[in-house]
């Protein structure tokens, strides 16, 4: 029997305040948190599944003493810790080089203090990135970036978000690239090196979408489908898996806290798709989806996936250009 291909699993630890901030809700400045509820819940599920994954943490959360225990528990359990920016602003492409350097360094320092791990992988909030950001990551010794999201559906997701949000004209302008552009769907699904203007290279591991269709299949989308039919959700997932296997793509599968937390636990986020599902139902679906992936792939943290990818020859290189 041939060895199963790898698939990396990662979770962007977006806290309650960060959803409120992006959505334009009042009160986010107090940094309300659900980490004390979420971290034990996700660790319990992952231990049950025997999985180690990558958690991308937000520096502003790591900087708060009250969050140290739940965040450190992720590292103590053997999971990889990555950097998800400091202020979780999905408009990093608007930052200057100096602002990016401060953003990454501040988050990195806070995350190391809270968890004991120095992050060496990065994902931008809302899949935001820029050539200047990649240069900063490479200069700081990061091994990989995971911010690209090759789908044509970004503008549709952004339109839904704006429809439910309470944003001023200036805030909408700031968020106008949230979730990416239609042209992002033409980006490759397989990993590659960014060839930077400085002469350095940085590994890019895209968030995987369905080959050919370029439709998302990370868990948030699957949960949305499950509201209509669990059978439909699983058929969609099986199609994604089959097309990845056929195309020779090792998925990078994305999770979020709201894939486990239900509307019964976080009523403030009722606007988010799938929050009409209770947390117990989400836990069942979380487990079913990851077990289905594990039937076809060996599930690993992103750092382990990056090591395997870097060991292969003839990895393509691309010049970073943002989609208009």
C-alpha positions as CSV (number, residue, x, y, z in Angstrom):
1,X,0.0,0.0,0.0
2,X,1.4,3.4,-1.0
3,X,2.2,6.0,1.6
4,X,-0.6,8.6,2.0
5,X,0.3,12.1,0.9
6,X,0.6,14.9,3.5
7,X,-2.0,17.5,4.3
8,X,-1.3,20.3,6.8
9,X,-4.0,21.5,9.2
10,X,-3.9,25.0,10.7
11,X,-6.2,27.1,12.8
12,X,-6.4,31.0,12.8
13,X,-7.1,31.9,16.4
14,X,-9.3,34.9,15.7
15,X,-10.7,36.1,19.0
16,X,-14.1,37.6,19.7
17,X,-12.8,41.1,19.6
18,X,-11.1,40.6,16.2
19,X,-14.4,39.5,14.6
20,X,-16.2,42.5,16.2
21,X,-13.4,44.9,15.0
22,X,-13.5,43.7,11.4
23,X,-17.3,43.8,11.4
24,X,-17.4,47.3,12.8
25,X,-19.1,46.4,16.1
26,X,-18.8,48.6,19.2
27,X,-16.9,47.4,22.2
28,X,-14.1,45.5,20.5
29,X,-11.5,47.9,22.0
30,X,-12.0,46.1,25.4
31,X,-10.7,43.0,23.7
32,X,-13.5,40.6,24.8
33,X,-12.3,37.0,24.6
34,X,-13.4,33.4,24.4
35,X,-10.0,31.9,24.5
36,X,-10.6,30.4,28.0
37,X,-13.5,28.4,26.5
38,X,-12.1,27.7,23.1
39,X,-8.6,26.5,23.9
40,X,-9.6,23.6,26.2
41,X,-12.4,22.6,23.7
42,X,-10.1,22.4,20.7
43,X,-7.4,20.6,22.6
44,X,-9.9,18.0,23.7
45,X,-11.0,17.4,20.1
46,X,-7.5,17.3,18.7
47,X,-6.3,14.9,21.4
48,X,-9.3,12.6,20.7
49,X,-8.3,12.6,17.0
50,X,-4.5,12.2,17.8
51,X,-3.6,15.3,15.8
52,X,-1.0,18.0,16.1
53,X,-1.7,21.2,14.1
54,X,-0.5,24.8,13.7
55,X,-2.2,27.6,15.6
56,X,-1.7,31.1,14.2
57,X,-2.0,33.5,17.2
58,X,-2.7,37.2,17.3
59,X,-0.1,39.2,19.2
60,X,-2.6,41.5,20.9
61,X,-4.1,38.4,22.6
62,X,-0.7,37.0,23.5
63,X,0.2,40.3,25.1
64,X,-2.6,40.0,27.6
65,X,-1.7,38.2,30.8
66,X,-5.2,36.7,31.1
67,X,-4.7,34.8,27.9
68,X,-1.3,33.3,28.7
69,X,-2.5,30.1,30.3
70,X,-4.9,29.1,27.4
71,X,-2.4,30.1,24.7
72,X,0.5,28.3,26.4
73,X,-1.6,25.2,26.7
74,X,-1.6,24.9,22.9
75,X,2.2,24.8,22.8
76,X,2.4,22.5,25.8
77,X,0.2,20.1,24.0
78,X,2.8,19.9,21.2
79,X,1.2,22.1,18.6
80,X,3.1,24.5,16.3
81,X,2.6,28.2,17.0
82,X,2.5,30.7,14.1
83,X,2.1,34.5,13.8
84,X,-1.3,35.9,12.7
85,X,-0.2,39.6,13.1
86,X,-0.5,41.8,16.2
87,X,-3.7,43.9,15.7
88,X,-5.5,41.5,13.3
89,X,-6.2,44.1,10.6
90,X,-7.1,42.6,7.3
91,X,-5.5,45.5,5.4
92,X,-1.8,44.7,5.9
93,X,-1.4,45.5,2.2
94,X,-1.9,49.2,3.2
95,X,0.9,49.2,5.8
96,X,4.3,50.8,5.1
97,X,7.4,48.7,5.4
98,X,8.1,50.3,8.8
99,X,4.6,49.6,10.1
100,X,4.9,46.0,8.9
101,X,8.3,45.5,10.7
102,X,6.8,46.8,13.9
103,X,3.6,44.7,13.5
104,X,5.4,41.4,12.9
105,X,8.1,42.0,15.6
106,X,5.6,43.1,18.3
107,X,3.4,40.1,17.6
108,X,6.4,37.7,17.5
109,X,7.7,38.9,20.8
110,X,4.3,38.7,22.6
111,X,3.7,35.2,21.2
112,X,7.0,34.0,22.3
113,X,6.5,35.3,25.8
114,X,3.0,33.7,26.0
115,X,3.8,30.3,24.5
116,X,7.6,29.8,24.7
117,X,7.7,29.3,20.9
118,X,9.2,31.7,18.4
119,X,6.8,31.7,15.4
120,X,8.3,30.8,12.1
121,X,5.2,30.7,10.0
122,X,2.8,33.5,9.2
123,X,-0.7,34.0,7.9
124,X,-2.2,37.4,7.3
125,X,-5.6,38.3,8.7
126,X,-8.3,38.1,6.1
127,X,-5.6,36.6,3.7
128,X,-4.0,40.1,3.5
129,X,-0.4,40.3,2.4
130,X,2.0,42.4,0.3
131,X,5.4,42.1,-1.3
132,X,6.8,44.3,1.5
133,X,5.3,42.0,4.1
134,X,7.0,39.0,2.5
135,X,10.3,40.9,2.6
136,X,9.8,41.5,6.3
137,X,9.1,37.9,7.0
138,X,12.1,36.7,5.0
139,X,14.4,39.2,6.8
140,X,13.2,37.9,10.2
141,X,13.9,34.3,9.3
142,X,10.4,33.0,8.7
143,X,10.2,29.6,7.0
144,X,6.9,30.1,5.2
145,X,3.9,32.3,4.6
146,X,0.4,30.9,4.3
147,X,-1.6,34.0,3.3
148,X,-2.7,33.4,-0.2
149,X,-6.2,32.1,-0.8
150,X,-6.7,31.0,-4.5
151,X,-10.4,31.5,-5.0
152,X,-12.6,33.6,-7.3
153,X,-15.2,33.9,-4.5
154,X,-13.4,36.4,-2.3
155,X,-15.6,39.4,-3.6
156,X,-18.7,37.4,-2.9
157,X,-17.6,36.7,0.7
158,X,-16.7,40.4,1.1
159,X,-20.1,41.5,-0.2
160,X,-21.9,39.3,2.4
161,X,-19.7,40.6,5.2
162,X,-20.4,44.2,4.2
163,X,-24.1,43.5,4.0
164,X,-24.1,42.4,7.6
165,X,-21.6,44.9,8.9
166,X,-21.9,48.3,10.5
167,X,-19.1,50.2,8.7
168,X,-18.6,53.8,7.7
169,X,-17.5,54.7,4.2
170,X,-13.9,55.1,5.4
171,X,-14.0,51.6,7.1
172,X,-15.4,50.0,3.9
173,X,-12.7,51.6,1.9
174,X,-10.1,50.2,4.4
175,X,-11.6,46.7,4.0
176,X,-12.2,46.8,0.3
177,X,-9.7,44.0,-0.3
178,X,-11.0,41.8,2.4
179,X,-10.9,38.1,1.4
180,X,-9.1,39.0,-1.9
181,X,-9.9,39.8,-5.5
182,X,-11.5,37.7,-8.2
183,X,-8.1,37.4,-9.9
184,X,-6.7,35.6,-6.8
185,X,-8.5,32.5,-8.1
186,X,-5.9,32.2,-10.8
187,X,-3.1,31.8,-8.3
188,X,-1.6,28.3,-8.0
189,X,-2.7,25.8,-5.4
190,X,0.6,24.0,-5.0
191,X,3.4,25.5,-2.9
192,X,6.0,27.6,-4.4
193,X,8.8,30.1,-3.5
194,X,8.3,33.8,-3.6
195,X,11.2,35.3,-5.5
196,X,11.7,38.6,-3.6
197,X,13.2,41.9,-4.8
198,X,15.9,41.6,-2.1
199,X,17.1,38.3,-3.6
200,X,15.7,36.2,-0.8
201,X,13.1,33.5,-1.2
202,X,10.2,32.5,1.0
203,X,8.0,29.4,0.8
204,X,4.3,30.0,0.2
205,X,1.8,27.4,1.2
206,X,-1.6,28.5,-0.1
207,X,-4.8,27.8,1.7
208,X,-6.2,25.0,-0.5
209,X,-9.4,25.4,-2.6
210,X,-11.0,22.8,-4.8
211,X,-8.8,22.2,-7.9
212,X,-10.3,23.6,-11.2
213,X,-13.4,25.1,-9.4
214,X,-11.2,27.1,-7.0
215,X,-14.1,27.0,-4.5
216,X,-13.2,27.0,-0.7
217,X,-13.7,23.8,1.3
218,X,-12.3,24.8,4.7
219,X,-14.4,23.9,7.6
220,X,-16.4,27.1,7.9
221,X,-17.7,26.6,4.4
222,X,-18.5,22.9,5.1
223,X,-20.5,23.9,8.3
224,X,-22.5,26.3,6.2
225,X,-23.4,23.5,3.8
226,X,-24.3,21.1,6.7
227,X,-27.1,23.5,7.7
228,X,-28.9,22.3,4.6
229,X,-27.7,18.7,4.5
230,X,-24.8,16.8,6.2
231,X,-24.9,14.5,3.2
232,X,-24.3,17.5,0.9
233,X,-21.5,18.6,3.1
234,X,-19.7,15.3,2.9
235,X,-20.3,14.9,-0.8
236,X,-18.7,18.3,-1.3
237,X,-15.8,17.3,0.9
238,X,-15.3,14.0,-0.9
239,X,-15.3,15.8,-4.2
240,X,-12.6,18.2,-2.9
241,X,-10.5,15.3,-1.6
242,X,-10.8,13.4,-4.9
243,X,-9.8,16.3,-7.0
244,X,-6.9,17.1,-4.8
245,X,-5.7,13.5,-5.0
246,X,-6.1,13.5,-8.8
247,X,-4.2,16.8,-9.2
248,X,-1.4,15.8,-6.8
249,X,-2.2,18.6,-4.4
250,X,-1.4,18.1,-0.7
251,X,-4.1,20.3,1.0
252,X,-3.5,23.0,3.5
253,X,-6.7,22.8,5.5
254,X,-7.9,25.8,7.4
255,X,-9.9,25.9,10.7
256,X,-11.2,28.8,12.9
257,X,-12.5,29.0,16.4
258,X,-16.1,29.4,15.2
259,X,-15.8,25.9,13.7
260,X,-16.2,24.7,17.2
261,X,-17.9,27.5,19.2
262,X,-21.6,27.7,18.7
263,X,-24.1,30.5,18.7
264,X,-25.2,29.3,22.1
265,X,-21.7,30.2,23.4
266,X,-21.0,33.4,21.4
267,X,-24.3,35.1,20.7
268,X,-22.4,38.4,19.8
269,X,-21.3,36.7,16.5
270,X,-24.8,35.6,15.4
271,X,-24.1,37.4,12.0
272,X,-21.4,34.9,11.1
273,X,-22.5,32.0,8.9
274,X,-23.1,28.7,10.8
275,X,-23.6,30.4,14.2
276,X,-27.1,29.0,14.3
277,X,-25.4,25.6,15.0
278,X,-24.9,24.6,18.7
279,X,-21.4,23.9,19.8
280,X,-22.1,20.1,20.4
281,X,-23.2,19.8,16.8
282,X,-20.1,21.6,15.5
283,X,-17.9,19.3,17.6
284,X,-19.4,16.3,15.9
285,X,-18.9,17.8,12.4
286,X,-15.4,18.9,13.3
287,X,-14.5,15.4,14.1
288,X,-16.2,13.8,11.1
289,X,-14.5,16.2,8.6
290,X,-11.0,15.7,10.1
291,X,-11.4,11.9,10.2
292,X,-12.5,12.0,6.5
293,X,-9.4,13.9,5.6
294,X,-7.2,11.5,7.6
295,X,-8.5,8.6,5.6
296,X,-6.7,10.0,2.5
297,X,-3.9,12.1,3.9
298,X,-1.4,12.1,6.7
299,X,-2.4,15.2,8.7
300,X,0.5,17.3,10.0
301,X,1.3,20.8,11.3
302,X,2.3,23.4,8.7
303,X,6.0,23.4,9.8
304,X,6.3,19.7,9.2
305,X,4.6,20.1,5.8
306,X,7.0,23.0,5.0
307,X,10.0,20.8,5.8
308,X,8.8,18.0,3.4
309,X,8.0,20.6,0.6
310,X,11.5,22.2,0.9
311,X,13.1,18.7,0.6
312,X,11.7,18.4,-2.9
313,X,13.5,19.6,-6.0
314,X,12.4,22.1,-8.7
315,X,9.9,24.0,-6.6
316,X,8.6,26.8,-8.8
317,X,9.3,30.5,-8.0
318,X,7.0,33.5,-8.5
319,X,7.4,37.2,-8.3
320,X,4.9,38.6,-5.7
321,X,2.3,40.9,-7.4
322,X,-1.0,41.8,-5.6
323,X,-4.2,41.2,-7.6
324,X,-6.0,44.4,-8.6
